[in-house]
């Protein structure tokens, strides 16, 4: 934490595209990520949610009703 407080910009530059764990008393206080990595994480979480929805719906496919597309 003390190194980060002295020069946060330098810590970020040194990390490049990698995440940074800022420690306080040898325990993670917080993590910093680039906007690009943050967006990738958000997208991955959204995809994970969609997979769960699809799997749940597939588990109920035996309750589906067959219809002709012309009936819609």
C-alpha positions as CSV (number, residue, x, y, z in Angstrom):
1,X,0.0,0.0,0.0
2,X,2.8,2.4,0.9
3,X,4.5,1.9,-2.5
4,X,1.2,2.5,-4.3
5,X,0.5,5.6,-2.3
6,X,3.9,7.1,-3.2
7,X,3.4,6.8,-6.9
8,X,0.2,5.0,-8.1
9,X,0.8,6.0,-11.8
10,X,4.2,4.2,-11.7
11,X,2.7,1.1,-10.2
12,X,0.1,1.0,-13.1
13,X,2.8,1.6,-15.7
14,X,4.9,-1.2,-14.3
15,X,2.0,-3.6,-14.4
16,X,1.2,-3.0,-18.0
17,X,-2.0,-4.9,-18.9
18,X,-1.7,-7.2,-15.8
19,X,-3.9,-6.8,-12.8
20,X,-2.4,-5.2,-9.7
21,X,-3.1,-6.4,-6.1
22,X,-2.6,-3.6,-3.6
23,X,-1.8,-5.2,-0.2
24,X,-2.4,-3.9,3.2
25,X,-0.7,-5.9,6.0
26,X,0.1,-8.6,3.4
27,X,-3.5,-9.0,2.6
28,X,-5.2,-7.8,-0.6
29,X,-6.9,-4.4,0.0
30,X,-8.1,-4.0,-3.6
31,X,-7.3,-4.9,-7.1
32,X,-6.8,-2.6,-10.1
33,X,-7.3,-3.7,-13.7
34,X,-7.1,-1.8,-17.0
35,X,-10.4,-0.8,-18.6
36,X,-9.7,-3.4,-21.3
37,X,-9.3,-6.2,-18.8
38,X,-12.3,-5.0,-16.8
39,X,-14.5,-5.1,-20.0
40,X,-13.2,-8.7,-20.7
41,X,-14.2,-9.7,-17.2
42,X,-17.6,-8.2,-17.5
43,X,-18.2,-9.8,-20.9
44,X,-17.1,-13.2,-19.5
45,X,-19.5,-12.9,-16.6
46,X,-22.4,-12.0,-18.9
47,X,-21.5,-15.0,-21.1
48,X,-21.5,-17.2,-18.0
49,X,-25.0,-16.0,-17.1
50,X,-26.2,-16.7,-20.6
51,X,-24.8,-20.3,-20.4
52,X,-26.6,-20.9,-17.2
53,X,-29.9,-19.6,-18.7
54,X,-29.4,-21.8,-21.8
55,X,-28.6,-24.9,-19.7
56,X,-31.7,-24.3,-17.5
57,X,-33.9,-24.0,-20.5
58,X,-32.4,-27.1,-22.1
59,X,-33.2,-29.1,-19.0
60,X,-36.9,-28.2,-19.5
61,X,-37.0,-29.1,-23.2
62,X,-39.2,-32.1,-22.5
63,X,-42.0,-29.5,-21.6
64,X,-41.7,-27.8,-25.0
65,X,-44.7,-27.6,-27.3
66,X,-44.2,-28.4,-31.0
67,X,-45.6,-25.7,-33.3
68,X,-45.4,-24.9,-36.9
69,X,-43.6,-21.6,-37.7
70,X,-46.6,-20.5,-39.7
71,X,-48.7,-20.6,-36.6
72,X,-46.9,-17.7,-35.0
